[in-house]
Amino acid sequence: MPAPTPAAPPVPGVPGRRLGRSAGLVAGVLVLSLAVLLSLAVGARPLSLGDAWRGLVDPAAPAYTVVHQMRLPRTLLALLAGAALGVAGAVMQSLTRNPLADPGILGINTGAAAAVVSAISFLGVSSFAGFVWFAFAGAGAVAFLLYAVGGGRSATPTRLALAGAALNAALYSYVTAVQLLDTATLDRMRFWIVGSLASAQTPIVLRLAPFIALGLLLAFLLARPMNALAMGDDAAQALGANPARTRAAGIVVITLLCGAATAACGPIAFVGLMVPHLVRTLTGPDLRWLLPYCAVLSPVLMLVADVLGRVVARPSEVQAGVVTVLLGGPVFLYFVRKRRVVAA
Amino acid sequence: MKDDGARLSGDDLTLAYDKRVIAQGLDVAVPDRSFTVIVGPNACGKSTTLRALARVLKPAAGTVLLDGERIGSWPAKKLARTLGLLPQSSIAPEGITVADLVARGRYPHQGLLRQWSREDERVVGEAMAATGVAELADWFVDELSGGQRQRVWIAMALAQQTPILLLDEPTTYLDIAHQIEILDLCADLHEAGRTVVAVLHDLNHAARYATHLIAMRDGRIVAEGPPGDVVTAALVEEVFGLPCQVIECPETGTPLVIPAARHRAPVG
């Protein structure tokens, strides 16, 4: 082997890729803006994009009431819940080093749902302000259980996935059982359970916002330590990161994001699994890019799903949670099949 | 190589995983600016000792000292700028490029307000050049051969810019040519002024490259010193339970262990 030369050639590709990633993020924000406008424009009374915009900003505009009363709350909710679920999924996949980890699949959203259903059915809690805390407790309990199962030294991704799937199934049965036994609240819960944005109200959305904002901020702060942790506990420690503290903070993030999102619109599955996977093909595994991309692109999926749900079954609606899966499933399968090619 | 003291040492260490005690009353010192190699049979505690020296494993008793201070009292990032570790079990995140992985070695030099800088850029470039992976910068780590991958991990540890570098079995799973390539690289790093500590399986490689050899068995240090003094037939028999001859390596003059043969002539 030739003697090493301590010359400093530029790192090829790195500055160019950073530029590309920044440009991509800007493009993502533009797409998101378009999706927001669409969400404000489409509905029982369709508006042009221009009318929707005027309805948003101009109190004198004829569309002001429709936009502000009907469309803005659900649009804001889709924005917040989408960002929360996408980022929570990315955080989970990174912390568990498991590409299958997703707050929907591993039972965290179902845990929040189980707590909320119990609160509605047994304790008579009926306001969002009441059950958001139950949602946090449920999400937190499941996250901690998973951590206990999957965070130990002997834990493997397989063990985690199996435990999560089992937990999810059990909690799902519980939620279903409570609903069946308590037909009085079944109707109200049914829409909430499948993930509907339609019942969104501005006060609820605003109450949700601080939790999600805090969760997102904490997630972005954790990006670098989680990057280090992705290479193994020993490697992370050797780099000066603290694996235990990073994991604990990650659980707080997941609890905040999943609890808040689930409390507002029911357990929406799949967004947290799918979006980080798709985004990773654009950004690579660097969480400093992956997380912002997820925060921008997950709401796009939610908004598009919600808009489609309003259009396909007019005058009725299909819940966003259902459309997400119907729309996202095939796209996701396509990417999974194609992934090797993308990586090469 | 002269022994100019030890920045890194362990004093009366008890090392254990949960209840399973690996070593007790272990004293170990890494001579400054040495290429120290730890050898010994499987499960003798050599990797455990390395992990304790790197503060990845907290000793059940005893203290590890770095520059005269208890290593546990060092702030994590400051420690990571002084002492680097290449663990046995590092995971390359799926879809990461060589340049990105090496760049992660800059972690202890960065902070919330001090993100990626020109300095980081320069150091990462140098680390890749020193390990001969600069032309692989845009490759995915998954696509590399075992030898290339190991060089990338070493580059990451180099990007940490630590005067002390610990390597846990850096040559495992590599074929002989790549083993020598990695060891030559370690020797280069040592010559450039670093203190290098490696756990190795191959006694002949250890004898060839080490300036200071530590032979361990059952959690104890059986012998240590320059390989020429340490590697004798009696010691190999004691440490590994292997009858052998020790001859002079025709290439380097270092001790060369020839295991005793049970079959004199080729069978068949």
Interface residues (C-beta under 8 A of the other chain):
Chain A: M1 P2 A3 P4 T5 P6 A7 A8 P9 P10 V11 P12 G13 V14 P15 R18 R97 P99 L221 R224 N227 A228 A230 M231 G232 D234 A235 Q237 A238 L239 G240 A241 N242 R280 T281 G284 P285 D286 A343 A344
Chain B: R51 A54 R55 V56 A76 K77 K78 L79 A80 R81 G84 L85 L86 P87 Q88 S89 S90 I91 A92 P93 E94 G95 I96 T97 A99 D100 A103 R104 G105 Y107 P108 Q110 L112 W116 E121 R122 V124 G125 E126 M128 A129 A130 T131 G132 A134 A137 D138 F140 D142 E143 A157 Q160 E181 D184 L185 D188 A192
